[in-house]
Amino acid sequence: MTLSNAPLITEPELAKFLKTSQRSIRNARQSGALSFILIGRLVRYRIEDVNVFLASAVVTNDVQDNVTVNVTASPRSKRNGKVIGFLEKNGMAA
């Protein structure tokens, strides 16, 4: 086990930094797209895990049509029978 000098951040702090809702952060965590640390019942995020999550969400214009983002939505995220992923729900997917 190793300890890092990087601070752990909370869900509200991460939501504020990404300018999104805490629910969106929670959805990403529950879908497995965003790694987290569980300390008892407390959920915390490492900066390096957030960076990996953000890097996986990058879409470039030249390959936008061929990009498949591997993010699953929660069962409650359905619109007219279509499952809406985290990135699409937050305007980040093509």
MDAnalysis code that builds the backbone (N, CA, C; Angstrom):
import MDAnalysis as mda
import numpy as np

u = mda.Universe.empty(282, n_residues=94, atom_resindex=np.repeat(np.arange(94), 3), trajectory=True)
u.add_TopologyAttr("name", ["N", "CA", "C"] * 94)
u.add_TopologyAttr("resid", np.arange(1, 95))
u.add_TopologyAttr("resname", ["MET", "THR", "LEU", "SER", "ASN", "ALA", "PRO", "LEU", "ILE", "THR", "GLU", "PRO", "GLU", "LEU", "ALA", "LYS", "PHE", "LEU", "LYS", "THR", "SER", "GLN", "ARG", "SER", "ILE", "ARG", "ASN", "ALA", "ARG", "GLN", "SER", "GLY", "ALA", "LEU", "SER", "PHE", "ILE", "LEU", "ILE", "GLY", "ARG", "LEU", "VAL", "ARG", "TYR", "ARG", "ILE", "GLU", "ASP", "VAL", "ASN", "VAL", "PHE", "LEU", "ALA", "SER", "ALA", "VAL", "VAL", "THR", "ASN", "ASP", "VAL", "GLN", "ASP", "ASN", "VAL", "THR", "VAL", "ASN", "VAL", "THR", "ALA", "SER", "PRO", "ARG", "SER", "LYS", "ARG", "ASN", "GLY", "LYS", "VAL", "ILE", "GLY", "PHE", "LEU", "GLU", "LYS", "ASN", "GLY", "MET", "ALA", "ALA"])
u.atoms.positions = np.array([
    [0.840, -1.183, 0.000],
    [0.000, 0.000, 0.000],
    [0.884, 1.244, 0.000],
    [0.532, 2.215, -0.826],
    [1.303, 3.446, -0.883],
    [0.390, 4.635, -0.644],
    [0.957, 5.663, -0.108],
    [0.229, 6.909, 0.098],
    [0.756, 7.943, -0.878],
    [-0.135, 8.733, -1.404],
    [0.232, 9.765, -2.358],
    [0.105, 11.129, -1.697],
    [0.867, 12.082, -2.190],
    [0.751, 13.450, -1.682],
    [-0.452, 14.173, -2.269],
    [-1.030, 13.601, -3.321],
    [-2.186, 14.224, -3.955],
    [-3.399, 14.112, -3.039],
    [-4.123, 15.198, -2.876],
    [-5.299, 15.151, -1.998],
    [-6.443, 14.386, -2.655],
    [-7.297, 13.820, -1.841],
    [-8.518, 13.185, -2.324],
    [-9.598, 14.250, -2.351],
    [-10.446, 14.219, -3.372],
    [-11.496, 15.230, -3.463],
    [-12.863, 14.578, -3.317],
    [-13.797, 15.359, -2.840],
    [-15.151, 14.870, -2.598],
    [-15.997, 15.003, -3.864],
    [-17.158, 14.383, -3.835],
    [-18.087, 14.472, -4.962],
    [-18.537, 15.913, -5.232],
    [-18.909, 16.689, -4.203],
    [-19.286, 18.081, -4.469],
    [-18.127, 18.904, -5.052],
    [-16.907, 18.660, -4.569],
    [-15.748, 19.387, -5.094],
    [-15.509, 19.045, -6.561],
    [-15.631, 17.761, -6.908],
    [-15.421, 17.337, -8.282],
    [-16.513, 17.893, -9.196],
    [-17.747, 17.862, -8.740],
    [-18.859, 18.402, -9.530],
    [-18.657, 19.892, -9.793],
    [-18.227, 20.612, -8.793],
    [-17.985, 22.048, -8.951],
    [-16.846, 22.292, -9.933],
    [-15.767, 21.515, -9.824],
    [-14.617, 21.660, -10.713],
    [-15.004, 21.376, -12.163],
    [-15.812, 20.330, -12.392],
    [-16.221, 19.957, -13.747],
    [-17.447, 20.731, -14.229],
    [-18.001, 21.564, -13.362],
    [-19.190, 22.368, -13.676],
    [-20.347, 21.484, -14.135],
    [-20.605, 20.473, -13.331],
    [-21.707, 19.550, -13.586],
    [-22.379, 19.230, -12.257],
    [-23.390, 18.407, -12.292],
    [-24.109, 18.080, -11.059],
    [-23.444, 16.912, -10.328],
    [-23.730, 16.826, -9.048],
    [-23.256, 15.691, -8.270],
    [-23.885, 14.399, -8.779],
    [-25.094, 14.478, -9.263],
    [-25.777, 13.304, -9.813],
    [-25.015, 12.769, -11.027],
    [-24.505, 13.648, -11.874],
    [-23.740, 13.219, -13.042],
    [-22.451, 12.522, -12.625],
    [-21.810, 13.038, -11.592],
    [-20.595, 12.404, -11.074],
    [-20.946, 11.026, -10.519],
    [-22.024, 10.955, -9.770],
    [-22.466, 9.687, -9.182],
    [-22.804, 8.670, -10.273],
    [-23.467, 9.118, -11.340],
    [-23.797, 8.220, -12.450],
    [-22.530, 7.659, -13.091],
    [-21.533, 8.501, -13.285],
    [-20.265, 8.048, -13.877],
    [-19.586, 7.037, -12.963],
    [-19.636, 7.283, -11.673],
    [-19.042, 6.359, -10.705],
    [-19.771, 5.020, -10.714],
    [-21.097, 5.060, -10.676],
    [-21.887, 3.841, -10.604],
    [-21.828, 3.029, -11.887],
    [-21.572, 3.684, -13.010],
    [-21.462, 2.961, -14.277],
    [-20.079, 2.351, -14.464],
    [-19.145, 2.731, -13.597],
    [-17.787, 2.211, -13.707],
    [-16.876, 3.068, -14.557],
    [-17.379, 4.169, -15.083],
    [-16.567, 5.044, -15.929],
    [-15.572, 5.870, -15.117],
    [-15.880, 6.128, -13.859],
    [-15.038, 6.958, -12.998],
    [-14.644, 6.161, -11.765],
    [-13.358, 5.921, -11.610],
    [-12.864, 5.179, -10.445],
    [-12.950, 6.049, -9.203],
    [-13.055, 5.399, -8.055],
    [-13.178, 6.130, -6.796],
    [-12.566, 5.319, -5.672],
    [-12.423, 5.960, -4.534],
    [-11.926, 5.315, -3.323],
    [-13.047, 5.355, -2.297],
    [-13.261, 4.241, -1.639],
    [-14.279, 4.158, -0.607],
    [-13.581, 4.000, 0.739],
    [-13.776, 4.969, 1.609],
    [-13.203, 4.946, 2.956],
    [-14.381, 4.856, 3.909],
    [-14.654, 3.651, 4.370],
    [-15.886, 3.442, 5.141],
    [-17.053, 3.671, 4.203],
    [-17.877, 4.675, 4.508],
    [-18.977, 5.048, 3.617],
    [-18.659, 6.288, 2.803],
    [-17.467, 6.847, 2.988],
    [-17.093, 8.082, 2.298],
    [-16.528, 7.788, 0.918],
    [-17.027, 8.477, -0.095],
    [-16.538, 8.342, -1.461],
    [-15.584, 9.495, -1.746],
    [-14.390, 9.151, -2.244],
    [-13.392, 10.154, -2.592],
    [-12.812, 9.817, -3.959],
    [-12.296, 10.839, -4.641],
    [-11.724, 10.670, -5.974],
    [-10.271, 11.138, -5.978],
    [-9.423, 10.369, -6.678],
    [-8.032, 10.774, -6.870],
    [-7.951, 11.588, -8.157],
    [-7.109, 12.600, -8.157],
    [-6.948, 13.457, -9.324],
    [-6.553, 12.633, -10.545],
    [-5.650, 11.660, -10.362],
    [-5.204, 10.855, -11.505],
    [-6.353, 10.037, -12.097],
    [-7.299, 9.579, -11.271],
    [-8.469, 8.854, -11.777],
    [-9.400, 9.786, -12.553],
    [-9.533, 11.010, -12.066],
    [-10.355, 12.000, -12.772],
    [-9.722, 12.309, -14.126],
    [-8.390, 12.428, -14.178],
    [-7.708, 12.698, -15.439],
    [-7.905, 11.562, -16.441],
    [-7.873, 10.319, -15.972],
    [-8.121, 9.167, -16.851],
    [-9.545, 9.225, -17.389],
    [-10.499, 9.534, -16.517],
    [-11.899, 9.648, -16.921],
    [-12.069, 10.735, -17.989],
    [-11.459, 11.885, -17.773],
    [-11.569, 12.984, -18.729],
    [-10.899, 12.639, -20.053],
    [-9.751, 11.973, -19.995],
    [-9.053, 11.583, -21.226],
    [-9.892, 10.611, -22.049],
    [-10.645, 9.746, -21.382],
    [-11.478, 8.789, -22.108],
    [-12.691, 9.466, -22.731],
    [-13.009, 10.681, -22.318],
    [-14.182, 11.388, -22.830],
    [-13.847, 12.324, -23.987],
    [-12.574, 12.426, -24.362],
    [-12.162, 13.341, -25.423],
    [-12.602, 12.797, -26.770],
    [-13.253, 13.657, -27.544],
    [-13.672, 13.310, -28.903],
    [-13.091, 14.359, -29.832],
    [-12.373, 13.922, -30.860],
    [-11.824, 14.864, -31.835],
    [-12.720, 14.892, -33.062],
    [-12.735, 16.017, -33.759],
    [-13.620, 16.181, -34.911],
    [-13.307, 15.224, -36.049],
    [-12.034, 14.900, -36.281],
    [-11.681, 14.063, -37.418],
    [-12.074, 12.605, -37.241],
    [-12.231, 12.125, -36.021],
    [-12.623, 10.731, -35.805],
    [-13.935, 10.619, -35.048],
    [-14.659, 11.690, -34.984],
    [-15.882, 11.752, -34.198],
    [-16.897, 10.691, -34.611],
    [-17.013, 10.412, -35.903],
    [-18.001, 9.440, -36.368],
    [-17.643, 8.013, -36.004],
    [-16.356, 7.736, -35.752],
    [-15.914, 6.377, -35.488],
    [-15.652, 6.105, -34.018],
    [-15.951, 7.048, -33.150],
    [-15.652, 6.898, -31.730],
    [-16.807, 6.201, -31.026],
    [-16.482, 5.191, -30.246],
    [-17.452, 4.534, -29.397],
    [-16.977, 4.690, -27.968],
    [-17.769, 5.355, -27.144],
    [-17.418, 5.546, -25.749],
    [-18.068, 4.428, -24.961],
    [-17.284, 3.758, -24.155],
    [-17.733, 2.592, -23.412],
    [-18.296, 3.009, -22.055],
    [-19.420, 3.721, -22.052],
    [-20.043, 4.176, -20.815],
    [-21.472, 3.664, -20.810],
    [-21.869, 3.025, -19.736],
    [-23.239, 2.542, -19.639],
    [-24.051, 3.490, -18.775],
    [-25.315, 3.547, -19.041],
    [-26.208, 4.422, -18.280],
    [-26.923, 3.613, -17.211],
    [-27.400, 4.297, -16.208],
    [-28.196, 3.622, -15.197],
    [-29.562, 3.291, -15.796],
    [-30.259, 2.302, -15.252],
    [-31.556, 1.918, -15.815],
    [-32.579, 3.051, -15.816],
    [-32.390, 4.041, -14.969],
    [-33.338, 5.151, -14.914],
    [-33.092, 6.180, -16.009],
    [-31.993, 6.054, -16.747],
    [-31.635, 7.041, -17.754],
    [-32.138, 6.625, -19.135],
    [-33.435, 6.494, -19.277],
    [-34.004, 6.102, -20.564],
    [-34.883, 7.227, -21.095],
    [-34.798, 7.441, -22.385],
    [-35.637, 8.436, -23.029],
    [-36.232, 7.774, -24.257],
    [-37.544, 7.549, -24.258],
    [-38.241, 6.905, -25.372],
    [-37.607, 5.566, -25.737],
    [-37.237, 4.774, -24.742],
    [-36.672, 3.459, -24.985],
    [-35.193, 3.462, -25.313],
    [-34.590, 4.637, -25.491],
    [-33.175, 4.727, -25.832],
    [-32.392, 4.995, -24.554],
    [-31.372, 4.191, -24.305],
    [-30.549, 4.401, -23.121],
    [-29.610, 5.563, -23.395],
    [-29.572, 6.515, -22.475],
    [-28.752, 7.707, -22.627],
    [-27.511, 7.555, -21.758],
    [-26.333, 7.611, -22.351],
    [-25.080, 7.489, -21.612],
    [-24.729, 8.765, -20.889],
    [-23.783, 8.660, -19.972],
    [-23.346, 9.801, -19.172],
    [-22.877, 10.955, -20.051],
    [-22.052, 10.660, -21.046],
    [-21.499, 11.725, -21.881],
    [-22.569, 12.388, -22.729],
    [-23.472, 11.588, -23.298],
    [-24.538, 12.159, -24.110],
    [-25.487, 12.999, -23.257],
    [-25.782, 12.508, -22.054],
    [-26.691, 13.217, -21.165],
    [-26.144, 14.592, -20.782],
    [-24.821, 14.718, -20.766],
    [-24.183, 15.962, -20.363],
    [-23.635, 16.750, -21.538],
    [-24.091, 16.419, -22.746],
    [-23.714, 17.186, -23.924],
    [-22.268, 17.008, -24.347],
    [-21.631, 15.916, -23.953],
    [-20.229, 15.713, -24.282],
    [-20.028, 14.697, -25.392],
    [-21.069, 14.021, -25.826],
    [-20.918, 12.998, -26.862],
    [-21.451, 13.528, -28.176],
    [-20.966, 12.959, -29.251],
    [-21.413, 13.386, -30.586],
    [-22.773, 12.817, -30.906],
])
